[in-house]
Amino acid sequence: MVIVSAVFVLAYTFIGGFLAESVSDFMQAVVMIIALVFVLALGITAAGGLNAVIGNARSIPGFLSLFTSASPTGEAANGTALFGAPVRYTGLSIASTLAWGLGYFGMPQVLLRFMGIRSEHELTRSRRVATVWVVISLASAVCIGLVGRVLFSDAYMAYGSGNTENIFILMATSLIPPILAGLVCAGILAAAISSSDSYLLISASAVSKNVWQGLIHKKASDKEVMLVSRIMLVLITIFAVFVATGNNPVIFTIVDFAWAGFGAAFGPLMIFSLFWKRTTCAGAIAGMVSGGAMVFIWNFWISKLGGAWGIYELLPAFVFSCIVIVAVSLFTKKPDKKILTEFDSVKA
């Protein structure tokens, strides 16, 4: 199924490019939100109502607290997971959780949406639509997790096994007839596709336009750029399949690492490009390389030291990238007057 899904995404991205990606994302968003709301409604009904769901959450020590985390024992009684004393959040865990928000500045699937804006006047409406969609979809997803604790408490016992990530599928297949459950579960595939096609498109475009045409062969024709872009699409897809079929049972750990990589590599550059006109080309390249490299260095080596070094790698890598962008930009030639004039005109 990983290979089938990869071929499907590659095919329509390969043929249709940005237009296909935009249209498919709209349709996938519709499928996702319908599936989430539908399963949530059925789950609340099966769980005995909203009060039963909230009551169950309150019965778990530390689960609804802003200062503590629930501590599962890995055991069950009458099919219900047992919990020990709650564990208090540390400053390190709070900082690591908050650092996740920094990743949005560099996410391709987020930045790519701005390419589809026909006019700046559409930003207000698009912001409202996006905010409403996010509130509904994320609230539904979180609530499905809460409902799942009531209906399938034992599925949450084996933390790290990936069982908790399957709660949506478990609810759908248990509460809905098979054919309809298959359609609902397509919402999961829609969520994966809506991100993967964005990663594919922006990565291939970056290599073909910025690296091939921008650095290697500046006189490359549009046809040649398109060929390079399609070759990169295939290569990136093959690499993605290799990663997806690895031994890691928890998808979130893969997403967590990728989120840090994209956020630290592109996030600081996006911010400095928009708000600091002294940013230079050398500073931009150095910031991207250093931010991306620091994510690997921190995750595989520095974090192993434990203690304060165990913080989520996105935060130190993001800060390091910012420092490098500023330092390199200040020690290199100022941007051309044409660039500075354009910056001031856009800002005004």
C-alpha positions in Angstrom: 0.0 0.0 0.0 2.9 2.3 0.6 4.2 1.7 -2.9 0.7 2.1 -4.4 0.1 5.4 -2.6 3.6 6.7 -3.6 2.9 5.8 -7.3 -0.5 7.6 -7.1 0.9 10.8 -5.6 3.9 10.8 -8.0 1.6 10.3 -11.0 -0.7 13.3 -10.5 2.1 15.5 -9.2 4.3 14.4 -12.2 1.6 15.2 -14.7 -0.3 18.1 -13.2 2.3 20.0 -11.1 1.1 22.8 -8.9 -2.5 22.9 -10.3 -3.0 19.2 -9.6 -1.5 19.6 -6.1 -3.8 22.5 -5.3 -7.0 20.9 -6.6 -6.3 17.5 -4.9 -5.5 19.3 -1.6 -8.9 20.9 -1.7 -10.7 17.6 -2.3 -8.6 15.9 0.4 -9.5 18.6 2.9 -13.1 18.0 2.2 -12.7 14.2 2.7 -10.6 14.7 5.9 -13.1 17.0 7.6 -16.1 14.9 6.8 -14.4 11.7 8.0 -13.2 13.3 11.2 -16.6 14.8 12.2 -18.5 11.7 11.2 -16.3 9.3 13.2 -16.3 11.7 16.2 -20.1 11.9 16.2 -20.4 8.1 16.1 -17.7 7.7 18.7 -19.4 10.1 21.2 -22.7 8.2 20.7 -21.1 4.8 21.3 -19.2 6.1 24.3 -22.4 7.1 26.1 -22.4 10.8 25.3 -20.1 13.8 25.8 -20.4 13.7 29.6 -19.1 10.1 29.7 -16.1 11.1 27.6 -15.3 14.1 29.8 -15.9 12.1 32.9 -13.4 9.4 31.8 -10.8 12.1 31.0 -11.2 13.6 34.4 -10.8 10.2 36.1 -7.3 9.8 34.7 -4.8 11.3 37.2 -3.1 14.4 35.7 -4.7 14.0 32.2 -6.5 17.3 32.0 -4.0 19.3 34.0 -1.9 22.0 32.4 1.0 21.2 34.8 1.1 17.4 34.8 1.1 14.4 32.4 -0.8 11.2 32.9 1.4 8.2 33.7 0.2 4.9 32.2 1.4 1.7 34.0 1.1 -0.5 31.0 -1.5 -2.7 32.8 -5.2 -3.0 32.5 -8.2 -4.0 34.7 -11.4 -5.1 33.0 -10.1 -3.8 29.6 -9.4 -0.4 31.1 -5.8 1.0 31.2 -4.4 1.8 34.6 -2.5 5.0 35.5 -0.1 5.8 38.2 0.6 9.1 39.8 0.8 12.1 37.4 4.2 13.3 36.3 4.8 17.1 36.5 5.9 18.9 33.4 9.5 20.2 33.5 10.7 23.4 31.9 12.5 21.3 29.3 9.3 19.5 28.2 7.4 22.8 28.1 10.1 24.5 26.0 10.2 21.4 23.7 6.5 21.4 23.2 6.3 25.2 22.5 9.2 24.8 20.0 7.0 22.8 17.8 5.2 26.0 16.7 8.5 27.3 15.2 8.2 24.6 12.5 5.3 26.2 10.8 7.5 29.0 9.4 9.3 26.6 7.3 6.7 24.0 6.3 6.5 23.5 2.5 2.8 22.5 2.6 2.1 25.8 4.4 4.4 28.0 2.3 3.1 26.4 -0.9 -0.4 27.8 -0.3 0.8 31.3 -0.7 1.9 30.5 -4.2 -1.8 29.9 -5.1 -3.0 33.4 -4.0 -4.0 35.3 -7.1 -4.2 38.6 -5.2 -3.2 39.9 -1.8 -6.8 40.9 -1.3 -7.7 37.2 -1.1 -5.5 36.7 2.0 -8.2 37.9 4.5 -10.8 35.4 3.1 -8.3 32.6 2.8 -7.1 33.2 6.4 -10.7 32.9 7.7 -11.4 29.7 5.7 -8.1 28.1 6.8 -8.7 29.0 10.5 -12.2 27.6 10.5 -11.0 24.4 8.8 -8.1 24.0 11.2 -10.2 24.6 14.3 -12.8 22.0 13.3 -10.3 19.3 12.1 -7.9 19.6 15.0 -10.6 19.8 17.6 -12.2 16.7 16.0 -8.9 14.8 16.0 -8.2 15.6 19.6 -11.7 14.6 20.7 -11.5 11.3 18.8 -8.4 10.5 20.9 -10.5 11.3 24.0 -13.4 9.1 22.9 -11.0 6.3 22.0 -9.8 6.3 25.6 -13.4 5.3 26.6 -14.1 2.8 23.9 -10.7 1.2 23.5 -8.7 2.0 26.6 -6.5 -1.1 26.2 -5.2 0.2 22.9 -3.4 3.0 24.8 -1.4 0.8 27.1 1.5 -0.1 24.9 3.0 3.3 24.4 5.7 3.4 21.7 4.1 0.5 19.8 2.2 2.7 17.4 -1.2 1.4 18.6 -2.3 4.8 19.8 -1.9 6.2 16.2 -4.4 3.6 14.9 -7.3 4.7 17.2 -9.1 6.4 14.3 -9.0 3.3 12.2 -10.0 1.1 15.1 -13.1 3.3 15.8 -14.0 3.5 12.1 -13.8 -0.3 11.5 -15.6 -1.1 14.8 -18.5 1.4 14.5 -19.1 1.5 10.7 -20.0 -1.1 8.1 -16.9 -2.3 6.2 -17.5 -0.4 2.9 -18.3 2.9 4.6 -15.4 2.4 7.0 -13.1 2.1 4.0 -14.3 5.4 2.7 -13.9 7.0 6.1 -10.4 5.7 6.5 -9.5 7.3 3.1 -9.4 10.5 5.2 -6.2 9.3 6.7 -4.7 8.7 3.2 -6.0 12.2 2.2 -4.1 13.7 5.1 -0.9 12.0 4.1 -1.3 12.9 0.4 -2.0 16.6 1.1 1.4 16.9 2.8 3.4 14.5 0.6 2.5 16.1 -2.7 3.6 19.5 -1.3 6.9 18.1 -0.1 7.5 16.5 -3.5 6.6 19.6 -5.5 8.6 22.1 -3.5 11.6 19.9 -3.2 11.7 19.1 -6.9 11.2 22.8 -7.8 13.9 23.9 -5.5 16.4 21.5 -7.1 15.4 22.2 -10.7 15.0 26.0 -10.4 17.4 27.1 -7.7 20.1 24.5 -7.9 20.1 23.4 -11.6 19.0 26.6 -13.3 20.3 29.0 -10.7 23.7 27.6 -10.0 24.7 24.8 -12.4 23.2 25.6 -15.8 21.9 29.2 -15.8 20.9 29.0 -19.4 18.7 25.9 -19.0 15.5 26.0 -21.0 12.1 25.5 -19.5 11.9 22.0 -21.0 15.2 21.1 -19.4 14.1 22.5 -16.0 10.9 20.4 -16.3 12.9 17.3 -17.0 15.2 17.8 -14.0 12.1 18.5 -11.8 10.4 15.2 -12.9 13.6 13.2 -12.3 13.8 14.7 -8.8 10.2 13.8 -8.2 11.0 10.1 -8.9 14.1 10.1 -6.8 12.5 11.8 -3.8 9.5 9.4 -4.0 11.8 6.4 -4.0 13.6 7.7 -0.9 10.3 8.4 0.8 9.2 4.8 0.2 12.4 3.6 1.7 11.9 5.7 4.8 8.2 4.8 5.2 8.9 1.1 5.0 11.5 1.2 7.8 11.4 -0.5 11.1 10.1 2.5 13.2 6.6 1.6 14.3 5.6 5.1 15.4 4.9 7.5 12.6 5.0 10.5 14.9 8.7 10.1 15.6 9.4 10.3 11.9 7.2 13.3 11.5 8.7 14.9 14.6 12.2 14.7 13.1 11.2 15.9 9.6 9.2 18.8 11.2 12.4 19.9 13.0 14.4 19.6 9.8 12.1 21.7 7.6 11.4 24.2 10.4 15.0 24.9 11.2 16.3 24.9 7.6 13.6 27.2 6.1 11.8 28.9 9.0 14.5 31.4 10.1 15.2 32.3 6.5 11.6 33.0 5.7 11.3 35.3 8.7 14.6 37.2 8.0 13.7 37.5 4.3 10.4 39.2 5.2 11.6 41.5 8.0 15.3 42.2 7.7 16.5 43.7 4.4 20.1 43.2 5.2 19.8 39.4 4.7 22.2 38.4 1.9 22.3 35.4 -0.4 25.3 34.0 1.4 23.5 34.4 4.8 20.4 32.7 3.4 22.4 29.6 2.2 24.4 29.4 5.4 21.3 29.6 7.5 19.5 26.8 5.6 22.5 24.5 5.7 23.4 25.2 9.3 19.8 24.9 10.6 19.3 21.6 8.7 22.6 20.2 9.8 22.1 21.2 13.5 18.9 19.2 13.6 20.8 16.0 12.7 23.7 16.8 15.0 21.5 17.6 18.0 19.2 14.6 17.5 21.9 12.0 16.9 24.7 13.2 19.2 24.0 16.2 21.5 20.6 15.0 22.8 22.2 11.8 23.9 24.0 13.7 26.7 20.7 14.0 28.5 19.5 16.6 30.9 19.0 20.1 29.4 20.6 18.8 26.2 17.5 16.5 25.6 15.4 19.5 24.4 13.6 19.1 21.1 16.2 19.7 18.4 14.0 22.2 16.5 14.6 24.9 19.1 18.4 25.0 19.3 18.7 24.4 15.5 16.2 27.3 14.8 18.2 29.6 17.1 21.5 28.5 15.6 20.2 29.2 12.0 19.1 32.7 13.0 22.6 33.5 14.5 24.3 32.2 11.3 22.0 34.2 9.0 22.8 37.4 10.9 26.5 36.8 11.2 27.1 35.8 7.6 24.9 38.5 6.3 26.8 41.2 8.3 30.2 39.9 7.1 29.2 39.7 3.4 28.3 42.4 0.8 25.0 44.2 1.3 22.2 43.2 -1.1 21.9 45.2 -4.3 20.2 48.5 -4.3 17.5 47.0 -6.6 16.7 44.4 -3.9 16.6 47.0 -1.1 14.3 49.2 -3.1 11.9 46.3 -3.8 12.0 45.4 -0.1 11.0 48.9 0.9 8.3 49.2 -1.7 6.7 45.9 -0.6 7.0 46.9 3.1 5.3 50.2 2.3 
